[in-house]
């Protein structure tokens, strides 16, 4: 036997098969694991959730007249941050919906132009926490962690 001789073909096939199986297992893991983080929502599912939440939100005029604190979101359908934040806002609504009006105003809808100007909306998403007399208690813009929003909502309603 010569010393520089290569592996037998059967050993090479076993090695290649092993590498392919490992690659397949890794790909299967990443393609089939459940998606739980809001940042990994697809744009389509985020948009669908955003539209559904806007449809179910308290009308602006009703919220302002209610004497109840209000969580108001200025959003746009095309805004990917708005779409990715939809699950966070939905979770807030689930926890605080009984104590707080949830209002969503689409900045691209001309009927909300005066509210966009009144609140000096500079970007989307922009969130306003309004106290019982509808004065601004706190505002946020952009991607905000759930914990920070929840703490601010707790401070508002307590």
N, CA and C atoms as an extended XYZ file, in Angstrom:
474
Properties=species:S:1:pos:R:3:atomname:S:1:resname:S:1:resid:I:1 pbc="F F F"
N         0.833       -1.181        0.000 N   UNK     1
C         0.000        0.000        0.000 CA  UNK     1
C         0.872        1.235        0.000 C   UNK     1
N         0.533        2.193       -0.842 N   UNK     2
C         1.272        3.452       -0.904 CA  UNK     2
C         0.787        4.367        0.213 C   UNK     2
N         1.669        5.197        0.739 N   UNK     3
C         1.322        6.033        1.890 CA  UNK     3
C         0.437        7.223        1.533 C   UNK     3
N         0.384        7.750        0.329 N   UNK     4
C        -0.419        8.919       -0.029 CA  UNK     4
C        -1.758        8.555       -0.628 C   UNK     4
N        -2.197        7.352       -0.409 N   UNK     5
C        -3.415        6.851       -1.021 CA  UNK     5
C        -4.658        7.468       -0.384 C   UNK     5
N        -5.706        7.776       -1.169 N   UNK     6
C        -6.934        8.386       -0.663 CA  UNK     6
C        -7.846        7.334       -0.027 C   UNK     6
N        -8.922        7.837        0.637 N   UNK     7
C        -9.878        6.972        1.307 CA  UNK     7
C       -10.601        6.095        0.285 C   UNK     7
N       -11.095        4.989        0.741 N   UNK     8
C       -11.910        4.163       -0.145 CA  UNK     8
C       -13.199        4.906       -0.501 C   UNK     8
N       -13.770        4.664       -1.681 N   UNK     9
C       -14.998        5.355       -2.103 CA  UNK     9
C       -16.153        5.197       -1.117 C   UNK     9
N       -16.281        4.095       -0.466 N   UNK    10
C       -17.376        3.894        0.491 CA  UNK    10
C       -17.266        4.859        1.665 C   UNK    10
N       -16.075        5.115        2.151 N   UNK    11
C       -15.867        6.044        3.262 CA  UNK    11
C       -16.210        7.472        2.842 C   UNK    11
N       -15.841        7.824        1.616 N   UNK    12
C       -16.168        9.160        1.104 CA  UNK    12
C       -17.682        9.353        1.024 C   UNK    12
N       -18.385        8.337        0.555 N   UNK    13
C       -19.846        8.427        0.457 CA  UNK    13
C       -20.484        8.562        1.834 C   UNK    13
N       -19.988        7.863        2.808 N   UNK    14
C       -20.525        7.965        4.169 CA  UNK    14
C       -20.285        9.380        4.704 C   UNK    14
N       -19.103        9.932        4.467 N   UNK    15
C       -18.798       11.295        4.925 CA  UNK    15
C       -19.689       12.333        4.260 C   UNK    15
N       -19.887       12.215        2.954 N   UNK    16
C       -20.754       13.154        2.229 CA  UNK    16
C       -22.198       13.018        2.715 C   UNK    16
N       -22.648       11.779        2.888 N   UNK    17
C       -24.007       11.542        3.381 CA  UNK    17
C       -24.188       12.167        4.762 C   UNK    17
N       -23.210       12.016        5.627 N   UNK    18
C       -23.266       12.583        6.966 CA  UNK    18
C       -23.374       14.108        6.904 C   UNK    18
N       -22.567       14.738        6.081 N   UNK    19
C       -22.598       16.203        5.938 CA  UNK    19
C       -23.946       16.664        5.400 C   UNK    19
N       -24.488       15.968        4.409 N   UNK    20
C       -25.801       16.319        3.848 CA  UNK    20
C       -26.882       16.176        4.919 C   UNK    20
N       -26.846       15.102        5.707 N   UNK    21
C       -27.841       14.910        6.769 CA  UNK    21
C       -27.764       16.005        7.826 C   UNK    21
N       -26.569       16.389        8.208 N   UNK    22
C       -26.409       17.473        9.189 CA  UNK    22
C       -26.967       18.776        8.612 C   UNK    22
N       -26.650       19.071        7.363 N   UNK    23
C       -27.182       20.278        6.712 CA  UNK    23
C       -28.693       20.255        6.649 C   UNK    23
N       -29.267       19.109        6.308 N   UNK    24
C       -30.718       18.970        6.243 CA  UNK    24
C       -31.334       19.178        7.626 C   UNK    24
N       -30.735       18.612        8.664 N   UNK    25
C       -31.262       18.767       10.029 CA  UNK    25
C       -31.237       20.232       10.468 C   UNK    25
N       -30.165       20.927       10.167 N   UNK    26
C       -30.069       22.354       10.526 CA  UNK    26
C       -31.115       23.162        9.766 C   UNK    26
N       -31.254       22.917        8.476 N   UNK    27
C       -32.248       23.636        7.673 CA  UNK    27
C       -33.656       23.359        8.174 C   UNK    27
N       -33.944       22.103        8.516 N   UNK    28
C       -35.262       21.740        9.036 CA  UNK    28
C       -35.550       22.468       10.343 C   UNK    28
N       -34.570       22.540       11.204 N   UNK    29
C       -34.746       23.244       12.478 CA  UNK    29
C       -35.140       24.699       12.241 C   UNK    29
N       -34.410       25.406       11.400 N   UNK    30
C       -34.676       26.822       11.193 CA  UNK    30
C       -35.951       27.083       10.396 C   UNK    30
N       -36.341       26.172        9.545 N   UNK    31
C       -37.529       26.380        8.723 CA  UNK    31
C       -38.820       25.960        9.410 C   UNK    31
N       -38.735       25.130       10.434 N   UNK    32
C       -39.958       24.625       11.066 CA  UNK    32
C       -40.171       25.105       12.491 C   UNK    32
N       -39.243       25.851       13.058 N   UNK    33
C       -39.438       26.306       14.438 CA  UNK    33
C       -40.541       27.352       14.485 C   UNK    33
N       -41.289       27.403       15.595 N   UNK    34
C       -42.375       28.375       15.700 CA  UNK    34
C       -41.827       29.802       15.774 C   UNK    34
N       -42.564       30.717       15.183 N   UNK    35
C       -42.186       32.124       15.203 CA  UNK    35
C       -42.941       32.780       16.336 C   UNK    35
N       -42.198       33.335       17.315 N   UNK    36
C       -42.851       33.951       18.463 CA  UNK    36
C       -42.510       35.419       18.625 C   UNK    36
N       -41.416       35.871       18.090 N   UNK    37
C       -41.009       37.264       18.291 CA  UNK    37
C       -41.746       38.175       17.335 C   UNK    37
N       -42.180       39.347       17.836 N   UNK    38
C       -42.908       40.288       16.982 CA  UNK    38
C       -42.047       40.799       15.847 C   UNK    38
N       -40.735       40.872       16.054 N   UNK    39
C       -39.879       41.376       15.002 CA  UNK    39
C       -39.743       40.388       13.854 C   UNK    39
N       -40.147       39.109       14.057 N   UNK    40
C       -40.041       38.158       12.977 CA  UNK    40
C       -41.369       37.941       12.263 C   UNK    40
N       -42.342       38.792       12.522 N   UNK    41
C       -43.594       38.701       11.784 CA  UNK    41
C       -43.338       39.067       10.329 C   UNK    41
N       -44.058       38.415        9.457 N   UNK    42
C       -43.932       38.783        8.054 CA  UNK    42
C       -44.649       40.107        7.838 C   UNK    42
N       -44.234       40.865        6.827 N   UNK    43
C       -44.923       42.128        6.556 CA  UNK    43
C       -46.413       41.940        6.301 C   UNK    43
N       -46.791       40.848        5.650 N   UNK    44
C       -48.202       40.616        5.353 CA  UNK    44
C       -48.982       40.383        6.641 C   UNK    44
N       -48.473       39.524        7.536 N   UNK    45
C       -49.203       39.268        8.776 CA  UNK    45
C       -49.229       40.511        9.659 C   UNK    45
N       -48.146       41.296        9.649 N   UNK    46
C       -48.139       42.546       10.405 CA  UNK    46
C       -49.161       43.531        9.883 C   UNK    46
N       -49.283       43.629        8.564 N   UNK    47
C       -50.260       44.535        7.955 CA  UNK    47
C       -51.679       44.071        8.250 C   UNK    47
N       -51.918       42.776        8.172 N   UNK    48
C       -53.247       42.239        8.463 CA  UNK    48
C       -53.617       42.546        9.911 C   UNK    48
N       -52.673       42.333       10.836 N   UNK    49
C       -52.941       42.616       12.246 CA  UNK    49
C       -53.183       44.103       12.462 C   UNK    49
N       -52.383       44.944       11.822 N   UNK    50
C       -52.524       46.395       11.938 CA  UNK    50
C       -53.913       46.849       11.476 C   UNK    50
N       -54.346       46.339       10.322 N   UNK    51
C       -55.675       46.694        9.777 CA  UNK    51
C       -56.794       46.221       10.703 C   UNK    51
N       -56.660       45.007       11.233 N   UNK    52
C       -57.689       44.475       12.132 CA  UNK    52
C       -57.777       45.294       13.410 C   UNK    52
N       -56.626       45.687       13.942 N   UNK    53
C       -56.624       46.493       15.162 CA  UNK    53
C       -57.237       47.867       14.904 C   UNK    53
N       -56.915       48.453       13.766 N   UNK    54
C       -57.488       49.772       13.434 CA  UNK    54
C       -59.001       49.674       13.311 C   UNK    54
N       -59.466       48.601       12.704 N   UNK    55
C       -60.912       48.390       12.544 CA  UNK    55
C       -61.603       48.246       13.895 C   UNK    55
N       -60.936       47.588       14.844 N   UNK    56
C       -61.531       47.327       16.156 CA  UNK    56
C       -61.282       48.443       17.171 C   UNK    56
N       -60.473       49.440       16.813 N   UNK    57
C       -60.135       50.479       17.793 CA  UNK    57
C       -61.333       51.381       18.087 C   UNK    57
N       -61.251       52.050       19.224 N   UNK    58
C       -62.302       52.979       19.645 CA  UNK    58
C       -62.257       54.204       18.727 C   UNK    58
N       -63.401       54.645       18.217 N   UNK    59
C       -63.387       55.862       17.392 CA  UNK    59
C       -62.820       57.053       18.167 C   UNK    59
N       -62.050       57.884       17.481 N   UNK    60
C       -61.368       59.014       18.106 CA  UNK    60
C       -62.330       59.889       18.911 C   UNK    60
N       -63.432       60.293       18.303 N   UNK    61
C       -64.392       61.203       18.962 CA  UNK    61
C       -64.957       60.579       20.237 C   UNK    61
N       -65.230       59.290       20.189 N   UNK    62
C       -65.753       58.572       21.356 CA  UNK    62
C       -64.710       58.515       22.472 C   UNK    62
N       -63.470       58.254       22.122 N   UNK    63
C       -62.397       58.174       23.116 CA  UNK    63
C       -62.182       59.516       23.799 C   UNK    63
N       -62.166       60.588       23.026 N   UNK    64
C       -61.929       61.931       23.576 CA  UNK    64
C       -63.053       62.333       24.534 C   UNK    64
N       -64.273       61.909       24.239 N   UNK    65
C       -65.423       62.277       25.065 CA  UNK    65
C       -65.629       61.356       26.270 C   UNK    65
N       -64.910       60.246       26.346 N   UNK    66
C       -65.212       59.221       27.347 CA  UNK    66
C       -64.772       59.549       28.766 C   UNK    66
N       -63.787       60.425       28.936 N   UNK    67
C       -63.259       60.687       30.271 CA  UNK    67
C       -62.356       59.575       30.778 C   UNK    67
N       -61.982       58.677       29.912 N   UNK    68
C       -61.119       57.544       30.230 CA  UNK    68
C       -59.743       57.803       29.617 C   UNK    68
N       -58.658       57.309       30.210 N   UNK    69
C       -57.343       57.467       29.577 CA  UNK    69
C       -57.342       56.816       28.190 C   UNK    69
N       -56.464       57.316       27.330 N   UNK    70
C       -56.432       56.857       25.940 CA  UNK    70
C       -55.015       56.535       25.503 C   UNK    70
N       -54.876       55.432       24.801 N   UNK    71
C       -53.639       55.054       24.117 CA  UNK    71
C       -53.921       55.309       22.640 C   UNK    71
N       -53.205       56.271       22.057 N   UNK    72
C       -53.458       56.650       20.666 CA  UNK    72
C       -52.226       56.366       19.827 C   UNK    72
N       -52.435       55.673       18.718 N   UNK    73
C       -51.338       55.368       17.794 CA  UNK    73
C       -51.600       56.038       16.455 C   UNK    73
N       -50.598       56.776       15.981 N   UNK    74
C       -50.589       57.286       14.618 CA  UNK    74
C       -49.735       56.306       13.819 C   UNK    74
N       -50.294       55.785       12.741 N   UNK    75
C       -49.619       54.742       11.973 CA  UNK    75
C       -49.846       54.969       10.480 C   UNK    75
N       -49.173       54.142        9.682 N   UNK    76
C       -49.398       54.097        8.237 CA  UNK    76
C       -49.304       52.647        7.799 C   UNK    76
N       -50.126       52.254        6.848 N   UNK    77
C       -50.118       50.869        6.366 CA  UNK    77
C       -48.766       50.457        5.808 C   UNK    77
N       -48.065       51.376        5.162 N   UNK    78
C       -46.782       51.081        4.517 CA  UNK    78
C       -45.626       51.013        5.501 C   UNK    78
N       -45.838       51.390        6.733 N   UNK    79
C       -44.778       51.482        7.748 CA  UNK    79
C       -44.455       50.091        8.311 C   UNK    79
N       -43.272       49.589        8.003 N   UNK    80
C       -42.886       48.255        8.488 CA  UNK    80
C       -42.694       48.225       10.002 C   UNK    80
N       -42.281       49.327       10.596 N   UNK    81
C       -42.170       49.373       12.060 CA  UNK    81
C       -43.558       49.303       12.685 C   UNK    81
N       -44.522       49.995       12.091 N   UNK    82
C       -45.908       49.914       12.577 CA  UNK    82
C       -46.394       48.473       12.517 C   UNK    82
N       -46.094       47.799       11.420 N   UNK    83
C       -46.508       46.409       11.247 CA  UNK    83
C       -45.851       45.507       12.288 C   UNK    83
N       -44.561       45.717       12.531 N   UNK    84
C       -43.872       44.856       13.499 CA  UNK    84
C       -44.287       45.162       14.940 C   UNK    84
N       -44.741       46.376       15.202 N   UNK    85
C       -45.194       46.745       16.547 CA  UNK    85
C       -46.650       46.331       16.807 C   UNK    85
N       -47.346       45.868       15.787 N   UNK    86
C       -48.764       45.527       15.928 CA  UNK    86
C       -48.992       44.486       17.028 C   UNK    86
N       -48.139       43.493       17.131 N   UNK    87
C       -48.335       42.473       18.171 CA  UNK    87
C       -48.104       43.046       19.567 C   UNK    87
N       -47.186       43.987       19.695 N   UNK    88
C       -46.935       44.634       20.989 CA  UNK    88
C       -48.154       45.436       21.414 C   UNK    88
N       -48.708       46.214       20.489 N   UNK    89
C       -49.895       47.017       20.804 CA  UNK    89
C       -51.086       46.098       21.093 C   UNK    89
N       -51.206       45.003       20.353 N   UNK    90
C       -52.291       44.051       20.610 CA  UNK    90
C       -52.174       43.451       22.007 C   UNK    90
N       -50.947       43.157       22.429 N   UNK    91
C       -50.737       42.615       23.776 CA  UNK    91
C       -51.105       43.652       24.835 C   UNK    91
N       -50.742       44.908       24.596 N   UNK    92
C       -51.144       45.980       25.521 CA  UNK    92
C       -52.664       46.066       25.597 C   UNK    92
N       -53.307       45.978       24.447 N   UNK    93
C       -54.771       46.046       24.398 CA  UNK    93
C       -55.388       44.894       25.183 C   UNK    93
N       -54.801       43.712       25.064 N   UNK    94
C       -55.305       42.550       25.797 CA  UNK    94
C       -55.216       42.780       27.306 C   UNK    94
N       -54.112       43.351       27.765 N   UNK    95
C       -53.918       43.546       29.208 CA  UNK    95
C       -54.639       44.768       29.770 C   UNK    95
N       -54.757       45.832       28.971 N   UNK    96
C       -55.262       47.101       29.512 CA  UNK    96
C       -56.524       47.615       28.823 C   UNK    96
N       -57.098       46.841       27.931 N   UNK    97
C       -58.256       47.295       27.157 CA  UNK    97
C       -59.452       47.713       27.987 C   UNK    97
N       -59.614       47.142       29.152 N   UNK    98
C       -60.754       47.500       30.000 CA  UNK    98
C       -60.567       48.867       30.659 C   UNK    98
N       -59.318       49.289       30.831 N   UNK    99
C       -59.033       50.535       31.546 CA  UNK    99
C       -58.647       51.691       30.637 C   UNK    99
N       -58.542       51.429       29.356 N   UNK   100
C       -57.923       52.382       28.444 CA  UNK   100
C       -58.589       52.317       27.075 C   UNK   100
N       -58.846       53.477       26.479 N   UNK   101
C       -59.297       53.510       25.085 CA  UNK   101
C       -58.092       53.276       24.182 C   UNK   101
N       -58.237       52.430       23.185 N   UNK   102
C       -57.192       52.237       22.185 CA  UNK   102
C       -57.693       52.832       20.880 C   UNK   102
N       -56.969       53.861       20.408 N   UNK   103
C       -57.352       54.589       19.200 CA  UNK   103
C       -56.216       54.488       18.195 C   UNK   103
N       -56.563       54.238       16.946 N   UNK   104
C       -55.553       54.169       15.886 CA  UNK   104
C       -55.966       55.107       14.761 C   UNK   104
N       -55.028       56.007       14.404 N   UNK   105
C       -55.299       56.984       13.352 CA  UNK   105
C       -54.264       56.834       12.242 C   UNK   105
N       -54.739       56.581       11.036 N   UNK   106
C       -53.876       56.407        9.878 CA  UNK   106
C       -53.492       57.786        9.344 C   UNK   106
N       -52.202       58.104        9.363 N   UNK   107
C       -51.757       59.443        8.944 CA  UNK   107
C       -51.999       59.711        7.467 C   UNK   107
N       -52.238       58.669        6.677 N   UNK   108
C       -52.501       58.853        5.252 CA  UNK   108
C       -53.968       59.147        4.958 C   UNK   108
N       -54.818       59.076        5.976 N   UNK   109
C       -56.231       59.379        5.803 CA  UNK   109
C       -56.426       60.881        6.055 C   UNK   109
N       -56.873       61.625        5.042 N   UNK   110
C       -57.002       63.089        5.192 CA  UNK   110
C       -57.893       63.525        6.353 C   UNK   110
N       -58.816       62.681        6.792 N   UNK   111
C       -59.706       63.104        7.886 CA  UNK   111
C       -58.967       63.265        9.211 C   UNK   111
N       -57.748       62.718        9.329 N   UNK   112
C       -56.973       62.842       10.572 CA  UNK   112
C       -55.894       63.916       10.475 C   UNK   112
N       -55.906       64.692        9.425 N   UNK   113
C       -54.887       65.731        9.237 CA  UNK   113
C       -54.813       66.699       10.423 C   UNK   113
N       -55.962       67.127       10.939 N   UNK   114
C       -55.932       68.089       12.049 CA  UNK   114
C       -55.342       67.451       13.316 C   UNK   114
N       -55.593       66.153       13.546 N   UNK   115
C       -55.014       65.474       14.711 CA  UNK   115
C       -53.497       65.297       14.527 C   UNK   115
N       -53.072       65.005       13.305 N   UNK   116
C       -51.638       64.890       13.027 CA  UNK   116
C       -50.952       66.219       13.347 C   UNK   116
N       -51.573       67.319       12.946 N   UNK   117
C       -51.017       68.651       13.236 CA  UNK   117
C       -51.119       68.979       14.719 C   UNK   117
N       -52.261       68.696       15.331 N   UNK   118
C       -52.475       69.006       16.756 CA  UNK   118
C       -51.438       68.316       17.639 C   UNK   118
N       -51.119       67.061       17.344 N   UNK   119
C       -50.181       66.300       18.148 CA  UNK   119
C       -48.747       66.391       17.626 C   UNK   119
N       -48.532       67.185       16.576 N   UNK   120
C       -47.192       67.386       15.991 CA  UNK   120
C       -46.515       66.054       15.676 C   UNK   120
N       -47.248       65.192       14.991 N   UNK   121
C       -46.729       63.870       14.651 CA  UNK   121
C       -45.554       64.043       13.703 C   UNK   121
N       -44.403       63.493       14.108 N   UNK   122
C       -43.190       63.645       13.325 CA  UNK   122
C       -42.744       62.373       12.641 C   UNK   122
N       -43.390       61.265       12.925 N   UNK   123
C       -43.026       59.992       12.322 CA  UNK   123
C       -44.016       58.934       12.734 C   UNK   123
N       -43.870       57.775       12.158 N   UNK   124
C       -44.753       56.669       12.515 CA  UNK   124
C       -43.922       55.433       12.795 C   UNK   124
N       -44.366       54.622       13.715 N   UNK   125
C       -45.520       54.851       14.573 CA  UNK   125
C       -45.182       55.865       15.660 C   UNK   125
N       -46.182       56.629       16.016 N   UNK   126
C       -46.044       57.543       17.150 CA  UNK   126
C       -47.221       57.287       18.075 C   UNK   126
N       -46.907       57.118       19.350 N   UNK   127
C       -47.892       56.743       20.355 CA  UNK   127
C       -48.040       57.864       21.367 C   UNK   127
N       -49.281       58.112       21.785 N   UNK   128
C       -49.560       59.104       22.819 CA  UNK   128
C       -50.414       58.457       23.893 C   UNK   128
N       -50.010       58.647       25.137 N   UNK   129
C       -50.820       58.243       26.271 CA  UNK   129
C       -51.477       59.505       26.792 C   UNK   129
N       -52.793       59.523       26.752 N   UNK   130
C       -53.557       60.693       27.177 CA  UNK   130
C       -54.264       60.372       28.483 C   UNK   130
N       -54.216       61.296       29.440 N   UNK   131
C       -54.867       61.059       30.720 CA  UNK   131
C       -56.373       61.290       30.597 C   UNK   131
N       -57.079       61.246       31.720 N   UNK   132
C       -58.550       61.338       31.712 CA  UNK   132
C       -59.086       62.584       31.025 C   UNK   132
N       -58.372       63.704       31.139 N   UNK   133
C       -58.842       64.931       30.476 CA  UNK   133
C       -58.209       65.104       29.091 C   UNK   133
N       -57.618       64.024       28.586 N   UNK   134
C       -57.039       63.947       27.232 CA  UNK   134
C       -55.811       64.846       27.043 C   UNK   134
N       -55.117       65.152       28.138 N   UNK   135
C       -53.824       65.833       28.057 CA  UNK   135
C       -52.742       64.779       27.852 C   UNK   135
N       -51.673       65.147       27.162 N   UNK   136
C       -50.600       64.197       26.886 CA  UNK   136
C       -49.865       63.853       28.184 C   UNK   136
N       -49.866       62.596       28.524 N   UNK   137
C       -49.156       62.081       29.696 CA  UNK   137
C       -47.743       61.641       29.293 C   UNK   137
N       -47.628       60.993       28.117 N   UNK   138
C       -46.351       60.478       27.622 CA  UNK   138
C       -46.497       60.193       26.140 C   UNK   138
N       -45.392       60.255       25.428 N   UNK   139
C       -45.416       59.885       24.011 CA  UNK   139
C       -44.174       59.076       23.670 C   UNK   139
N       -44.301       58.278       22.635 N   UNK   140
C       -43.213       57.441       22.134 CA  UNK   140
C       -43.227       57.523       20.619 C   UNK   140
N       -42.076       57.306       20.023 N   UNK   141
C       -42.011       57.221       18.565 CA  UNK   141
C       -41.114       56.051       18.182 C   UNK   141
N       -41.537       55.313       17.170 N   UNK   142
C       -40.736       54.194       16.673 CA  UNK   142
C       -40.972       52.907       17.430 C   UNK   142
N       -39.974       52.042       17.377 N   UNK   143
C       -40.051       50.720       18.027 CA  UNK   143
C       -39.791       50.900       19.519 C   UNK   143
N       -40.764       50.477       20.321 N   UNK   144
C       -40.675       50.622       21.774 CA  UNK   144
C       -40.918       49.249       22.407 C   UNK   144
N       -40.057       48.816       23.313 N   UNK   145
C       -40.267       47.514       23.960 CA  UNK   145
C       -41.564       47.486       24.767 C   UNK   145
N       -42.172       46.318       24.809 N   UNK   146
C       -43.424       46.136       25.530 CA  UNK   146
C       -43.305       46.600       26.985 C   UNK   146
N       -42.236       46.235       27.665 N   UNK   147
C       -42.079       46.566       29.080 CA  UNK   147
C       -42.126       48.062       29.348 C   UNK   147
N       -41.519       48.838       28.491 N   UNK   148
C       -41.511       50.300       28.668 CA  UNK   148
C       -42.914       50.851       28.470 C   UNK   148
N       -43.601       50.377       27.425 N   UNK   149
C       -44.969       50.847       27.201 CA  UNK   149
C       -45.894       50.421       28.334 C   UNK   149
N       -45.769       49.187       28.773 N   UNK   150
C       -46.642       48.683       29.835 CA  UNK   150
C       -46.430       49.458       31.136 C   UNK   150
N       -45.193       49.758       31.457 N   UNK   151
C       -44.900       50.546       32.670 CA  UNK   151
C       -45.539       51.939       32.574 C   UNK   151
N       -45.458       52.549       31.403 N   UNK   152
C       -46.057       53.879       31.219 CA  UNK   152
C       -47.576       53.818       31.294 C   UNK   152
N       -48.165       52.767       30.738 N   UNK   153
C       -49.614       52.593       30.816 CA  UNK   153
C       -50.019       52.383       32.266 C   UNK   153
N       -49.277       51.565       33.004 N   UNK   154
C       -49.571       51.361       34.437 CA  UNK   154
C       -49.530       52.682       35.189 C   UNK   154
N       -48.507       53.495       34.927 N   UNK   155
C       -48.411       54.805       35.584 CA  UNK   155
C       -49.612       55.679       35.228 C   UNK   155
N       -50.066       55.605       34.002 N   UNK   156
C       -51.198       56.419       33.552 CA  UNK   156
C       -52.495       56.024       34.233 C   UNK   156
N       -52.759       54.743       34.317 N   UNK   157
C       -54.073       54.324       34.845 CA  UNK   157
C       -54.104       54.228       36.368 C   UNK   157
N       -52.949       54.304       37.025 N   UNK   158
C       -52.935       54.207       38.499 CA  UNK   158
C       -52.805       55.542       39.142 C   UNK   158
